[in-house]
Amino acid sequence: MIIHTADYSASYPNVRKCPQNEVPEYAFIGRSNVGKSSLINSLTGRKKLALTSGTPGKTQMLNYFIINKEWYLVDLPGYGYAKLSKTKRAEFRKMIENYLQKRINLQCTFILIDANIEPQEIDLAFVNWLGESRLPFAIAYTKIDKSKNPEVEQNILTFQSKLLEHWETLPFEFRTSADKNIGQEEILNYIEEINEKYFSWLNREAKSSKKNK
């Protein structure tokens, strides 16, 4: 997939306010400071599309970006930021879970995992929750260029082994680097494949609806 246009659309405080249309959506989420904004900017080829910040918890709404005028990239608030109040963390959790569980347009959630650190229980718990909820997702390991390769590989292998304690097979995975543009093409091609199936289904539904009138 080639990105021709990528523009900020709007931000919403909850799933009820999100656009009422049939545009497919792809959500990106991860612990605070996992490199989410940098990866989004790298994917879209826009340096300042998603604002990066050294302050964790910067993203606090459901931020929508329209890509190629045909699908939405949705930047979700990060999870696991301890310095936010318990009330605010609870609000974020409710917002995120409601969006992930109730948003019909959502085709896939990309969970970003920092490949430079050992597996975190909060990441494993979130992945397992998505699986138990039967929600479509893929994993994107970030910052794979930041540490020595054996260390990155070991962290990824350990994370995979932790997942296999609960899963028979691993979910789709991507290894990424925003700085070196690694993994972006693979993620975009994956999105393109899902979009093709989605739009094909929409066309069949539209034709079927016309026949039944």
C-alpha positions as protocol buffer text, in pm:
chain_id: "A"
residue {
  index: 1
  type: MET
  ca { x: 0 y: 0 z: 0 }
}
residue {
  index: 2
  type: ILE
  ca { x: 119 y: 349 z: -87 }
}
residue {
  index: 3
  type: ILE
  ca { x: 6 y: 632 z: 140 }
}
residue {
  index: 4
  type: HIS
  ca { x: -111 y: 922 z: -75 }
}
residue {
  index: 5
  type: THR
  ca { x: -295 y: 1123 z: 189 }
}
residue {
  index: 6
  type: ALA
  ca { x: -299 y: 1113 z: 569 }
}
residue {
  index: 7
  type: ASP
  ca { x: -491 y: 1379 z: 758 }
}
residue {
  index: 8
  type: TYR
  ca { x: -613 y: 1437 z: 1110 }
}
residue {
  index: 9
  type: SER
  ca { x: -990 y: 1391 z: 1118 }
}
residue {
  index: 10
  type: ALA
  ca { x: -1115 y: 1443 z: 1474 }
}
residue {
  index: 11
  type: SER
  ca { x: -1086 y: 1330 z: 1836 }
}
residue {
  index: 12
  type: TYR
  ca { x: -1366 y: 1170 z: 2034 }
}
residue {
  index: 13
  type: PRO
  ca { x: -1413 y: 1122 z: 2411 }
}
residue {
  index: 14
  type: ASN
  ca { x: -1596 y: 789 z: 2376 }
}
residue {
  index: 15
  type: VAL
  ca { x: -1714 y: 532 z: 2124 }
}
residue {
  index: 16
  type: ARG
  ca { x: -2066 y: 680 z: 2109 }
}
residue {
  index: 17
  type: LYS
  ca { x: -1928 y: 997 z: 1950 }
}
residue {
  index: 18
  type: CYS
  ca { x: -1728 y: 816 z: 1680 }
}
residue {
  index: 19
  type: PRO
  ca { x: -1824 y: 852 z: 1310 }
}
residue {
  index: 20
  type: GLN
  ca { x: -2139 y: 673 z: 1197 }
}
residue {
  index: 21
  type: ASN
  ca { x: -2023 y: 528 z: 867 }
}
residue {
  index: 22
  type: GLU
  ca { x: -1880 y: 210 z: 715 }
}
residue {
  index: 23
  type: VAL
  ca { x: -1517 y: 323 z: 687 }
}
residue {
  index: 24
  type: PRO
  ca { x: -1282 y: 49 z: 817 }
}
residue {
  index: 25
  type: GLU
  ca { x: -1071 y: 135 z: 1119 }
}
residue {
  index: 26
  type: TYR
  ca { x: -734 y: 16 z: 1252 }
}
residue {
  index: 27
  type: ALA
  ca { x: -642 y: 100 z: 1609 }
}
residue {
  index: 28
  type: PHE
  ca { x: -294 y: 143 z: 1755 }
}
residue {
  index: 29
  type: ILE
  ca { x: -236 y: 103 z: 2126 }
}
residue {
  index: 30
  type: GLY
  ca { x: 43 y: 25 z: 2373 }
}
residue {
  index: 31
  type: ARG
  ca { x: 197 y: 125 z: 2701 }
}
residue {
  index: 32
  type: SER
  ca { x: 287 y: 491 z: 2733 }
}
residue {
  index: 33
  type: ASN
  ca { x: 616 y: 580 z: 2560 }
}
residue {
  index: 34
  type: VAL
  ca { x: 619 y: 259 z: 2354 }
}
residue {
  index: 35
  type: GLY
  ca { x: 680 y: 468 z: 2041 }
}
residue {
  index: 36
  type: LYS
  ca { x: 323 y: 472 z: 1915 }
}
residue {
  index: 37
  type: SER
  ca { x: 322 y: 824 z: 1770 }
}
residue {
  index: 38
  type: SER
  ca { x: 659 y: 771 z: 1606 }
}
residue {
  index: 39
  type: LEU
  ca { x: 539 y: 450 z: 1441 }
}
residue {
  index: 40
  type: ILE
  ca { x: 218 y: 617 z: 1319 }
}
residue {
  index: 41
  type: ASN
  ca { x: 418 y: 902 z: 1168 }
}
residue {
  index: 42
  type: SER
  ca { x: 657 y: 657 z: 1006 }
}
residue {
  index: 43
  type: LEU
  ca { x: 372 y: 445 z: 866 }
}
residue {
  index: 44
  type: THR
  ca { x: 202 y: 743 z: 708 }
}
residue {
  index: 45
  type: GLY
  ca { x: 517 y: 926 z: 600 }
}
residue {
  index: 46
  type: ARG
  ca { x: 407 y: 1236 z: 793 }
}
residue {
  index: 47
  type: LYS
  ca { x: 654 y: 1357 z: 1054 }
}
residue {
  index: 48
  type: LYS
  ca { x: 400 y: 1541 z: 1268 }
}
residue {
  index: 49
  type: LEU
  ca { x: 71 y: 1362 z: 1200 }
}
residue {
  index: 50
  type: ALA
  ca { x: 61 y: 1215 z: 1550 }
}
residue {
  index: 51
  type: LEU
  ca { x: 224 y: 1441 z: 1806 }
}
residue {
  index: 52
  type: THR
  ca { x: 512 y: 1276 z: 1990 }
}
residue {
  index: 53
  type: SER
  ca { x: 580 y: 1372 z: 2348 }
}
residue {
  index: 54
  type: GLY
  ca { x: 822 y: 1293 z: 2627 }
}
residue {
  index: 55
  type: THR
  ca { x: 529 y: 1314 z: 2866 }
}
residue {
  index: 56
  type: PRO
  ca { x: 348 y: 980 z: 2910 }
}
residue {
  index: 57
  type: GLY
  ca { x: -30 y: 993 z: 2895 }
}
residue {
  index: 58
  type: LYS
  ca { x: -38 y: 1265 z: 2628 }
}
residue {
  index: 59
  type: THR
  ca { x: -300 y: 1088 z: 2415 }
}
residue {
  index: 60
  type: GLN
  ca { x: -627 y: 1109 z: 2609 }
}
residue {
  index: 61
  type: MET
  ca { x: -895 y: 1068 z: 2342 }
}
residue {
  index: 62
  type: LEU
  ca { x: -976 y: 847 z: 2043 }
}
residue {
  index: 63
  type: ASN
  ca { x: -777 y: 1028 z: 1774 }
}
residue {
  index: 64
  type: TYR
  ca { x: -889 y: 963 z: 1415 }
}
residue {
  index: 65
  type: PHE
  ca { x: -674 y: 1003 z: 1104 }
}
residue {
  index: 66
  type: ILE
  ca { x: -818 y: 943 z: 757 }
}
residue {
  index: 67
  type: ILE
  ca { x: -575 y: 756 z: 531 }
}
residue {
  index: 68
  type: ASN
  ca { x: -603 y: 764 z: 151 }
}
residue {
  index: 69
  type: LYS
  ca { x: -959 y: 887 z: 205 }
}
residue {
  index: 70
  type: GLU
  ca { x: -1069 y: 525 z: 256 }
}
residue {
  index: 71
  type: TRP
  ca { x: -972 y: 403 z: 604 }
}
residue {
  index: 72
  type: TYR
  ca { x: -918 y: 538 z: 954 }
}
residue {
  index: 73
  type: LEU
  ca { x: -608 y: 498 z: 1166 }
}
residue {
  index: 74
  type: VAL
  ca { x: -717 y: 540 z: 1529 }
}
residue {
  index: 75
  type: ASP
  ca { x: -462 y: 644 z: 1791 }
}
residue {
  index: 76
  type: LEU
  ca { x: -580 y: 516 z: 2129 }
}
residue {
  index: 77
  type: PRO
  ca { x: -464 y: 635 z: 2474 }
}
residue {
  index: 78
  type: GLY
  ca { x: -176 y: 440 z: 2620 }
}
residue {
  index: 79
  type: TYR
  ca { x: -231 y: 205 z: 2913 }
}
residue {
  index: 80
  type: GLY
  ca { x: -38 y: 138 z: 3230 }
}
residue {
  index: 81
  type: TYR
  ca { x: 78 y: 492 z: 3308 }
}
residue {
  index: 82
  type: ALA
  ca { x: 106 y: 488 z: 3688 }
}
residue {
  index: 83
  type: LYS
  ca { x: 133 y: 866 z: 3741 }
}
residue {
  index: 84
  type: LEU
  ca { x: -222 y: 925 z: 3621 }
}
residue {
  index: 85
  type: SER
  ca { x: -482 y: 922 z: 3897 }
}
residue {
  index: 86
  type: LYS
  ca { x: -676 y: 602 z: 3958 }
}
residue {
  index: 87
  type: THR
  ca { x: -990 y: 780 z: 3841 }
}
residue {
  index: 88
  type: LYS
  ca { x: -829 y: 888 z: 3514 }
}
residue {
  index: 89
  type: ARG
  ca { x: -682 y: 542 z: 3454 }
}
residue {
  index: 90
  type: ALA
  ca { x: -1026 y: 391 z: 3510 }
}
residue {
  index: 91
  type: GLU
  ca { x: -1176 y: 638 z: 3262 }
}
residue {
  index: 92
  type: PHE
  ca { x: -915 y: 550 z: 3000 }
}
residue {
  index: 93
  type: ARG
  ca { x: -969 y: 178 z: 3055 }
}
residue {
  index: 94
  type: LYS
  ca { x: -1344 y: 212 z: 3013 }
}
residue {
  index: 95
  type: MET
  ca { x: -1301 y: 427 z: 2700 }
}
residue {
  index: 96
  type: ILE
  ca { x: -1058 y: 180 z: 2543 }
}
residue {
  index: 97
  type: GLU
  ca { x: -1253 y: -134 z: 2629 }
}
residue {
  index: 98
  type: ASN
  ca { x: -1583 y: 15 z: 2506 }
}
residue {
  index: 99
  type: TYR
  ca { x: -1421 y: 117 z: 2179 }
}
residue {
  index: 100
  type: LEU
  ca { x: -1253 y: -218 z: 2121 }
}
residue {
  index: 101
  type: GLN
  ca { x: -1561 y: -422 z: 2210 }
}
residue {
  index: 102
  type: LYS
  ca { x: -1836 y: -211 z: 2052 }
}
residue {
  index: 103
  type: ARG
  ca { x: -1684 y: -50 z: 1744 }
}
residue {
  index: 104
  type: ILE
  ca { x: -1820 y: -250 z: 1449 }
}
residue {
  index: 105
  type: ASN
  ca { x: -1592 y: -75 z: 1197 }
}
residue {
  index: 106
  type: LEU
  ca { x: -1276 y: -187 z: 1381 }
}
residue {
  index: 107
  type: GLN
  ca { x: -1093 y: -441 z: 1165 }
}
residue {
  index: 108
  type: CYS
  ca { x: -774 y: -490 z: 1366 }
}
residue {
  index: 109
  type: THR
  ca { x: -598 y: -355 z: 1674 }
}
residue {
  index: 110
  type: PHE
  ca { x: -219 y: -328 z: 1660 }
}
residue {
  index: 111
  type: ILE
  ca { x: -70 y: -376 z: 2006 }
}
residue {
  index: 112
  type: LEU
  ca { x: 272 y: -214 z: 2030 }
}
residue {
  index: 113
  type: ILE
  ca { x: 531 y: -393 z: 2244 }
}
residue {
  index: 114
  type: ASP
  ca { x: 873 y: -245 z: 2324 }
}
residue {
  index: 115
  type: ALA
  ca { x: 1127 y: -505 z: 2209 }
}
residue {
  index: 116
  type: ASN
  ca { x: 1401 y: -349 z: 2423 }
}
residue {
  index: 117
  type: ILE
  ca { x: 1262 y: -461 z: 2756 }
}
residue {
  index: 118
  type: GLU
  ca { x: 1161 y: -791 z: 2909 }
}
residue {
  index: 119
  type: PRO
  ca { x: 793 y: -893 z: 2879 }
}
residue {
  index: 120
  type: GLN
  ca { x: 567 y: -681 z: 3095 }
}
residue {
  index: 121
  type: GLU
  ca { x: 270 y: -841 z: 3271 }
}
residue {
  index: 122
  type: ILE
  ca { x: 42 y: -553 z: 3170 }
}
residue {
  index: 123
  type: ASP
  ca { x: 117 y: -617 z: 2800 }
}
residue {
  index: 124
  type: LEU
  ca { x: 63 y: -991 z: 2833 }
}
residue {
  index: 125
  type: ALA
  ca { x: -263 y: -936 z: 3022 }
}
residue {
  index: 126
  type: PHE
  ca { x: -390 y: -696 z: 2756 }
}
residue {
  index: 127
  type: VAL
  ca { x: -307 y: -935 z: 2472 }
}
residue {
  index: 128
  type: ASN
  ca { x: -475 y: -1223 z: 2655 }
}
residue {
  index: 129
  type: TRP
  ca { x: -784 y: -1008 z: 2722 }
}
residue {
  index: 130
  type: LEU
  ca { x: -817 y: -929 z: 2351 }
}
residue {
  index: 131
  type: GLY
  ca { x: -788 y: -1297 z: 2268 }
}
residue {
  index: 132
  type: GLU
  ca { x: -1039 y: -1402 z: 2531 }
}
residue {
  index: 133
  type: SER
  ca { x: -1274 y: -1132 z: 2400 }
}
residue {
  index: 134
  type: ARG
  ca { x: -1230 y: -1271 z: 2046 }
}
residue {
  index: 135
  type: LEU
  ca { x: -1122 y: -934 z: 1912 }
}
residue {
  index: 136
  type: PRO
  ca { x: -895 y: -918 z: 1603 }
}
residue {
  index: 137
  type: PHE
  ca { x: -544 y: -797 z: 1676 }
}
residue {
  index: 138
  type: ALA
  ca { x: -179 y: -813 z: 1574 }
}
residue {
  index: 139
  type: ILE
  ca { x: 143 y: -739 z: 1763 }
}
residue {
  index: 140
  type: ALA
  ca { x: 398 y: -482 z: 1651 }
}
residue {
  index: 141
  type: TYR
  ca { x: 732 y: -500 z: 1829 }
}
residue {
  index: 142
  type: THR
  ca { x: 879 y: -149 z: 1836 }
}
residue {
  index: 143
  type: LYS
  ca { x: 1227 y: 3 z: 1853 }
}
residue {
  index: 144
  type: ILE
  ca { x: 1401 y: -313 z: 1731 }
}
residue {
  index: 145
  type: ASP
  ca { x: 1703 y: -103 z: 1631 }
}
residue {
  index: 146
  type: LYS
  ca { x: 1764 y: 41 z: 1980 }
}
residue {
  index: 147
  type: SER
  ca { x: 1935 y: -256 z: 2146 }
}
residue {
  index: 148
  type: LYS
  ca { x: 2186 y: -517 z: 2042 }
}
residue {
  index: 149
  type: ASN
  ca { x: 2014 y: -773 z: 1821 }
}
residue {
  index: 150
  type: PRO
  ca { x: 2056 y: -1077 z: 2054 }
}
residue {
  index: 151
  type: GLU
  ca { x: 1889 y: -883 z: 2337 }
}
residue {
  index: 152
  type: VAL
  ca { x: 1594 y: -782 z: 2117 }
}
residue {
  index: 153
  type: GLU
  ca { x: 1555 y: -1137 z: 1988 }
}
residue {
  index: 154
  type: GLN
  ca { x: 1559 y: -1278 z: 2340 }
}
residue {
  index: 155
  type: ASN
  ca { x: 1291 y: -1033 z: 2459 }
}
residue {
  index: 156
  type: ILE
  ca { x: 1068 y: -1123 z: 2163 }
}
residue {
  index: 157
  type: LEU
  ca { x: 1121 y: -1497 z: 2211 }
}
residue {
  index: 158
  type: THR
  ca { x: 1041 y: -1465 z: 2582 }
}
residue {
  index: 159
  type: PHE
  ca { x: 725 y: -1271 z: 2505 }
}
residue {
  index: 160
  type: GLN
  ca { x: 621 y: -1534 z: 2253 }
}
residue {
  index: 161
  type: SER
  ca { x: 683 y: -1816 z: 2500 }
}
residue {
  index: 162
  type: LYS
  ca { x: 470 y: -1635 z: 2759 }
}
residue {
  index: 163
  type: LEU
  ca { x: 186 y: -1608 z: 2507 }
}
residue {
  index: 164
  type: LEU
  ca { x: 214 y: -1976 z: 2417 }
}
residue {
  index: 165
  type: GLU
  ca { x: 138 y: -2060 z: 2780 }
}
residue {
  index: 166
  type: HIS
  ca { x: -219 y: -1956 z: 2695 }
}
residue {
  index: 167
  type: TRP
  ca { x: -233 y: -1985 z: 2315 }
}
residue {
  index: 168
  type: GLU
  ca { x: -187 y: -2273 z: 2073 }
}
residue {
  index: 169
  type: THR
  ca { x: -57 y: -2042 z: 1799 }
}
residue {
  index: 170
  type: LEU
  ca { x: 89 y: -1693 z: 1797 }
}
residue {
  index: 171
  type: PRO
  ca { x: -101 y: -1394 z: 1656 }
}
residue {
  index: 172
  type: PHE
  ca { x: 24 y: -1199 z: 1354 }
}
residue {
  index: 173
  type: GLU
  ca { x: 347 y: -1020 z: 1443 }
}
residue {
  index: 174
  type: PHE
  ca { x: 553 y: -737 z: 1297 }
}
residue {
  index: 175
  type: ARG
  ca { x: 896 y: -608 z: 1390 }
}
residue {
  index: 176
  type: THR
  ca { x: 928 y: -234 z: 1350 }
}
residue {
  index: 177
  type: SER
  ca { x: 1159 y: 62 z: 1378 }
}
residue {
  index: 178
  type: ALA
  ca { x: 1023 y: 412 z: 1325 }
}
residue {
  index: 179
  type: ASP
  ca { x: 1373 y: 553 z: 1283 }
}
residue {
  index: 180
  type: LYS
  ca { x: 1486 y: 301 z: 1021 }
}
residue {
  index: 181
  type: ASN
  ca { x: 1148 y: 243 z: 855 }
}
residue {
  index: 182
  type: ILE
  ca { x: 1143 y: -127 z: 934 }
}
residue {
  index: 183
  type: GLY
  ca { x: 815 y: -315 z: 922 }
}
residue {
  index: 184
  type: GLN
  ca { x: 600 y: -33 z: 785 }
}
residue {
  index: 185
  type: GLU
  ca { x: 550 y: -189 z: 443 }
}
residue {
  index: 186
  type: GLU
  ca { x: 448 y: -520 z: 598 }
}
residue {
  index: 187
  type: ILE
  ca { x: 189 y: -355 z: 826 }
}
residue {
  index: 188
  type: LEU
  ca { x: 43 y: -148 z: 542 }
}
residue {
  index: 189
  type: ASN
  ca { x: 21 y: -454 z: 316 }
}
residue {
  index: 190
  type: TYR
  ca { x: -157 y: -640 z: 595 }
}
residue {
  index: 191
  type: ILE
  ca { x: -408 y: -355 z: 628 }
}
residue {
  index: 192
  type: GLU
  ca { x: -454 y: -349 z: 250 }
}
residue {
  index: 193
  type: GLU
  ca { x: -536 y: -721 z: 246 }
}
residue {
  index: 194
  type: ILE
  ca { x: -800 y: -677 z: 516 }
}
residue {
  index: 195
  type: ASN
  ca { x: -943 y: -372 z: 338 }
}
residue {
  index: 196
  type: GLU
  ca { x: -982 y: -567 z: 14 }
}
residue {
  index: 197
  type: LYS
  ca { x: -1185 y: -834 z: 194 }
}
residue {
  index: 198
  type: TYR
  ca { x: -1389 y: -573 z: 380 }
}
residue {
  index: 199
  type: PHE
  ca { x: -1478 y: -368 z: 72 }
}
residue {
  index: 200
  type: SER
  ca { x: -1557 y: -685 z: -122 }
}
residue {
  index: 201
  type: TRP
  ca { x: -1798 y: -785 z: 155 }
}
residue {
  index: 202
  type: LEU
  ca { x: -1958 y: -439 z: 151 }
}
residue {
  index: 203
  type: ASN
  ca { x: -2012 y: -463 z: -225 }
}
residue {
  index: 204
  type: ARG
  ca { x: -2175 y: -804 z: -191 }
}
residue {
  index: 205
  type: GLU
  ca { x: -2401 y: -672 z: 85 }
}
residue {
  index: 206
  type: ALA
  ca { x: -2500 y: -372 z: -127 }
}
residue {
  index: 207
  type: LYS
  ca { x: -2584 y: -594 z: -427 }
}
residue {
  index: 208
  type: SER
  ca { x: -2782 y: -832 z: -210 }
}
residue {
  index: 209
  type: SER
  ca { x: -2976 y: -542 z: -60 }
}
residue {
  index: 210
  type: LYS
  ca { x: -3069 y: -414 z: -406 }
}
residue {
  index: 211
  type: LYS
  ca { x: -3193 y: -758 z: -516 }
}
residue {
  index: 212
  type: ASN
  ca { x: -3416 y: -786 z: -211 }
}
residue {
  index: 213
  type: LYS
  ca { x: -3587 y: -452 z: -272 }
}
